[in-house]
Structures are given as structure tokens and as C-alpha cells.
Amino acid sequence: MVCDDVKRVVYFYLDGVLGEKKHSDLTSHLKECPDCDDRVLIHTRLRNFIRRRLGRLTAPQTLQVKLRDQRGSGGEASRVV
Amino acid sequence: MKSAEVYDQEQAWDFEKAAMPYVDSLYNTAYRMTRNSEDAEDLVQETYLKAYKYYDKFEEGTNFKAWLFKIMKNTFINNYRKKKLTPHKIDFSEIEESYERVIQKNAPDLIKDPESEIFQDMMDEDVKRALDSLPHDYKMVVLLADIEGFSYKEIAEILDCPVGTVMSRLYRGRKMLERTLLEYAKKYGYIRGGEPAKMRSRKDEVKPKKKSGAGDDVEEPAEEAPDDDLFVVAGPEEEDFDFEVEEEPEEEFQLE
């Protein structure tokens, strides 16, 4: 495996969906290539950042209350329909 | 034999127990899709209403969270997508090239900083803007994979598209998002490379705190502008943030 191959599949490597052989080829390449190793680290860090910063909204309390109330009336509605 | 009323009551409890744990996830994604809290609340509410109505159609043993997300995506298309999106031409090879330039230029700094400090000062507004600069379909796959942790197959199911399309959009969507984040980070001084926070050049943001003792009011000169055109952030303007891609040649990946 060469560096360009790593660039091509690095996301899939991090997703853990590469075939066994490709996965181990990539892992061996990383041991020998500091540039690609850095790159994997950068992608991991960016991914963690994105997860931290884009996944932290919580539903407002008002919505939770609305959902509970609606469930009852929704049931009524669905029986009528 | 149970009366219909008791049965309905039980079904309602059952639904509530199954669905309520996902309310934050649905709301977060709804907010990213609609880009405002009012529409996001409405979207989640309607999703729950439909999900409850069709709860008996849910196949036991399949992924309930994915089922809810699929209902939400369909509801979104029906309610918010009546207006056709503006198609934009996107030059995918240009994205690839500029990504390489940006990442190579910043790699040393991104490695030097401790993980916890990567872009830590970046404002939510910039993160949000970076996400919104992605075409809608690309934004969706990134949210579903990287925030909600769905598998490619589940995403394909939710979005009604082949797994190959999911992979292709993920590959590009992640690149576009990472590139834009890096561009903002560079432009506004969020990349520190082991240095203390730099003075940022935007007028509308909070100044970083100075170290104690530096009690002067003299304005430091703004960081010098980047010397090349790499960091000119050229996202779509606010009014046509929602767009789809005109031509989308699919990428193929060999995983085996």
C-alpha cells in the first residue's frame, strides 16, 4: 500500500469497514510512514471535534412536554383516521 | 381479554419508552436540517406523531432509531422541501486538491496541539456555518454517520439511496467539512500550533483573554492576512445555503 491509497480509504479505515487484508496492510504502512500516521491522527482529531461540537444540542423541555401531551391526542387521532 | 382502551394505553406506554430516548438525537439532527429551533421542534413533533400513528407497522427486530430518522427525513422532504433547491455545480477535483494543500500546510500544528485544544476556541457559529456550507445530501450523511453513528447500510435505508452513494457522499462531505473547518481555523486564528491564542482579526467576536500583567489597552495589530488564496472562505451566501449538487459523479472505493 502506498500513501495515495491511504488517503483514499482513510475514512473507511477509521469507520472500521475495510476488509481484513486491506486493514492490516494499512496498519503496517502506518508503522513505516510517519506522514500517513500523522494524517490518520489528524482525521481522528477532526472527527472527534466534529462529534463534540455538532452533537451536543438537547431537545428543549417544552418539546419533551409537547411530545408527551401529543402522544395521547395522537392516539385519538389515529383511531379516528 | 384486554379492552381496546387498555391495549391502546399499553401501546402508548410502549411507544413512549421506545421513542423518548431518541428525542435529543432527533432534535439535534432536525436543528441541523432546518437551521432553526422552531422548525426543528415542529419537525420532531410531527415525526413523533407519525411514528406513533404507524407504530404497529414497525418491524420488531429492526433498528427503531433508524426507523424514526427515516420518518423524519420523509417528513422534512414533504414539509420543507416543496420549494426546489438551487442546484450548484461543485468541482470535486478542486475540493480534493485544495484539501491536500490545506491539510499539508496545517498538519504540523494540528499534531503539535493537544487533542483537547484543537479548535477549542472556535465559535459555534463558525462550526455551524461550516456544516451549512455542505450541500444538503452531504450534510445528511455526515450527520447520520459521524454524529448519530449509523452504519452505511442504515444510512442508505434512511435516505433511500444505494450504499455506494452513501460512501461517496461521506468521502466528499467529510472532506468538505474538514476543509472548511481548517480554513476558518486558519483565518480566525483557532489553530495555535502550541502557541498561546492569537489575536483574531474579526470585529464581531470576543477577544481572547490576555495573560495577567499585560494590562494595556493598546490594540494589537491583527494577525497578518494569509499570503495566499487558500484561506479565502468561499462558501455559498446565506440566502442560498440550502442547495443540492447538479452533477454528482459517484466515486468507487475498494474496501477489500
Interface residues (C-beta under 8 A of the other chain):
Chain A: R8 V9 Y11 F12 D15 V17 L18 G19 K21 K22 D38 R39 L41 I42 H43 R45 L46 R47 N48 F49 I50 R51 R53 L54 G55 R56 L57 T58 A59 P60 T62 L63 Q64 K66 L67 R68 Q70 R71 G72 G74 G75 A77 S78 R79 V81
Chain B: D8 Q11 A12 F15 E16 M20 V23 D24 L26 Y27 N28 Y31 R32 S37 E41 V44 Q45 Y48 L49 Y52 K53 I103 A107 L110 I111 E115 I118 F119 M122 D124 V127 L131 V142 L143 A145 D146 I147 E148 Y152 M167 L170 Y171 R174 L177 E178 L181 F253 Q254 L255 E256
